[in-house]
Amino acid sequence: MNIVMELMGIFSTINISIPFIGLQKNHYGSVILSLLGGYGLKNIYVPLFPYAYTIGVFSSCEIEKKKSLNMDGSVSVKEYLPVNFTLDHRYMDGVLSSKMVKAARELFENPDNFKVKESII
């Protein structure tokens, strides 16, 4: 059984379709969300695996408390949630992914800057 799984992994990695055993070409699905930070892990990078057909894996780390300088000059302690993302470079180039990460970071750090259109429903 191990040899069969190993061969399926190799064939799916090089994008070969073998219909009679149910192995199709990579069509890439969505992303995986890993919430391992709840177990006290401070830094998590989840590897990609060919059986999942995903373009990447988001992983949240343990919440950190850090000192923050407020606008009025006072210092307070705030909670931060570190998030890592593992990306399959066959799907997206590093330059494009860095733009995506920059936009996501801006959204998470300043959610009030983004307006949601009212639904007509």
C-alpha positions as CSV (number, residue, x, y, z in Angstrom):
1,M,0.0,0.0,0.0
2,N,2.8,2.4,0.8
3,I,4.3,2.0,-2.7
4,V,0.9,2.8,-4.3
5,M,0.6,6.0,-2.2
6,E,4.1,7.0,-3.0
7,L,3.5,6.5,-6.8
8,M,0.2,8.4,-6.6
9,G,2.1,11.3,-4.9
10,I,4.8,11.3,-7.6
11,F,2.3,11.1,-10.5
12,S,0.1,13.9,-9.0
13,T,3.2,16.1,-8.4
14,I,4.2,15.9,-12.0
15,N,0.6,16.3,-13.1
16,I,-0.2,13.0,-14.7
17,S,-3.7,11.7,-15.0
18,I,-4.4,8.0,-14.4
19,P,-8.2,7.7,-14.5
20,F,-8.6,4.0,-13.7
21,I,-7.2,4.5,-10.2
22,G,-9.0,7.8,-9.7
23,L,-6.0,10.1,-10.1
24,Q,-6.8,13.3,-12.1
25,K,-4.6,16.2,-13.2
26,N,-4.1,18.9,-10.6
27,H,-6.9,21.4,-10.9
28,Y,-5.9,23.2,-7.7
29,G,-8.6,23.8,-5.2
30,S,-8.7,26.5,-2.5
31,V,-6.4,27.0,0.5
32,I,-6.1,25.2,3.8
33,L,-6.6,27.0,7.0
34,S,-4.5,25.6,9.9
35,L,-5.3,26.7,13.4
36,L,-2.4,25.2,15.3
37,G,-1.7,28.3,17.3
38,G,-4.1,27.2,19.9
39,Y,-1.6,24.5,20.9
40,G,1.0,27.1,21.9
41,L,3.0,27.0,18.7
42,K,4.7,30.4,18.2
43,N,5.8,30.0,14.5
44,I,4.2,27.6,12.1
45,Y,5.0,27.0,8.4
46,V,2.9,24.1,7.1
47,P,4.4,22.3,4.1
48,L,2.4,21.7,0.9
49,F,1.4,18.1,0.1
50,P,0.4,17.0,-3.4
51,Y,-2.7,15.0,-2.3
52,A,-4.6,18.2,-1.2
53,Y,-4.6,20.0,-4.6
54,T,-4.3,23.4,-2.9
55,I,-2.4,26.6,-3.8
56,G,-1.4,27.3,-0.3
57,V,-1.8,26.9,3.5
58,F,-2.7,29.7,6.0
59,S,-1.5,29.0,9.5
60,S,-2.3,31.0,12.6
61,C,0.3,31.0,15.4
62,E,0.0,31.6,19.1
63,I,-1.4,35.1,20.0
64,E,1.4,37.4,21.2
65,K,1.2,40.3,23.6
66,K,3.4,43.2,22.6
67,K,3.9,46.8,23.8
68,S,2.4,49.3,21.5
69,L,2.9,53.1,21.3
70,N,-0.5,54.8,21.0
71,M,-1.2,58.0,19.1
72,D,-1.4,60.1,22.3
73,G,2.1,58.9,23.3
74,S,0.9,56.4,25.9
75,V,2.1,52.8,25.9
76,S,-0.3,49.8,26.1
77,V,-0.1,46.1,25.6
78,K,-1.9,44.7,22.6
79,E,-2.6,41.2,21.3
80,Y,-1.3,40.2,17.9
81,L,-2.1,37.1,15.8
82,P,0.8,36.1,13.6
83,V,-0.3,34.5,10.4
84,N,1.9,32.6,8.0
85,F,1.2,31.5,4.4
86,T,2.8,28.7,2.4
87,L,2.3,29.2,-1.3
88,D,2.8,26.8,-4.2
89,H,5.0,28.8,-6.7
90,R,3.7,26.7,-9.6
91,Y,0.4,28.6,-9.1
92,M,1.6,32.1,-8.5
93,D,4.9,34.0,-8.9
94,G,6.5,35.5,-5.8
95,V,6.1,39.1,-7.1
96,L,2.3,38.7,-7.4
97,S,2.0,36.8,-4.1
98,S,3.9,39.7,-2.3
99,K,1.3,42.1,-3.7
100,M,-1.5,39.8,-2.4
101,V,0.1,39.6,1.0
102,K,0.6,43.4,1.2
103,A,-3.1,43.9,0.4
104,A,-4.2,41.3,2.9
105,R,-2.0,42.9,5.6
106,E,-3.5,46.3,4.9
107,L,-7.0,44.8,5.2
108,F,-6.2,43.1,8.6
109,E,-4.3,46.1,10.1
110,N,-6.8,48.8,9.0
111,P,-10.2,47.2,8.5
112,D,-12.0,50.5,8.8
113,N,-10.4,51.7,5.6
114,F,-12.4,49.2,3.6
115,K,-16.0,49.8,3.0
116,V,-18.5,47.0,2.4
117,K,-21.2,47.7,-0.1
118,E,-24.7,47.3,1.3
119,S,-26.4,44.2,0.0
120,I,-29.6,44.7,-2.0
121,I,-31.0,41.5,-0.6
